[in-house]
Amino acid sequence: MDDIFKGLTLKATFEAQVAAALMIQSNALIPIKLAVRLCGISRQEIDRRVHNGTFPKPTKLSDRRKATRKAFYLKDIHDWIKNPHMYRHSEHDGEI
């Protein structure tokens, strides 16, 4: 996470950390592209891990049956980042 704040001034770093903390606390939704950047693994690896139950499931952003737009809850991604090797999602979390 410190690499994200490299090159920022102290004020900008603080503001970015506060914004990130507020987003986690409010459980904001983030797109998969941002999840890829935060987690440091590829989109394909995220898909594999979601399938294996070792990564948070995304949430559909549409009620349509064939909805392709999905996002992750930032709090779930944060939990995964804290302990990726021990992460297991339960069956009732999110949806694919």
N, C-alpha and C positions, 0 to 999 in steps of 0.2 A: 504494500500500500504506500510505503514511503516513496517508491519510484514515481508514483503518480504526482506527488507534490514537488519533485525535483525541479529546480529552476524557478520556482515561484517565490515571491517575496514573503516575508513572515506574515504580513496582513492577508495576502491572497491565500496562503496556506491555511491560516486560521479560518478564513471564510469558507474555503473548500471543505475543511474538516467539519465545520458547523453544519454546512449544507448536507454533507454526507450523513452526519448523525441524525439530522432532522428527517432526511429521507428514509433512513432505516427505522426510526421511531414511528413514522407515519405509515410505514410499510408500503412505500411507493412501488409502482410497477416499472420495470425496466425492460427494454428490448433485448433480444438475444445478442445483438452486436455488442452492447455494453457488458452483458454477462461474460462474453468471450474475453473482453479486455480486462475486466476485473479479476477473472479467475485464471487467466493465463493459459487456457486450453482452447482447442479448436471447437468450432461449431459441431463438427462430426463427433468429437470426443464427448461433448455435452450430450448430444443425442444418444450415444452409446450408454453413457452413465445414467441418463434419465430412464432408458429402457431397462437397465440393470438395477435400478432403484438406489443408485449411489449418488444421485444429484437431484435437486429439487425439480418437481414437475412444473412445466409452464402452465399458465392459465390462458384459456381462449379469450380473445378480446371481442368476440362476436357470438351471437346466439345461433348463427347459422351452423348447419350440420358440418359443412366442409370448410369451416373457418381456418385460414392459414395464419392469420395474425395472432401471435401468442406472445406473452410477456412473463417475466419472472417477478415474484415479489422480492424486493431488495433484502428484506429481513431473512428470507430463506437462503439467498445467495450469501449473505453475511454469515449465517450459521454454517454453511458449507465451507466458506473460506477459513473460518476459525478451526475446523477440524475435518478436512476433506477425506482422510483415510477412514474415519469412523462414522461418516455420514450415512444414514439410512432413512429414506422417507417412508412414512406410513401409508397404507393403502388409501386413506381418506384425504390425504393432502393434495390439493390442486387437481388438475386434470390434464390429460395429454390431448 
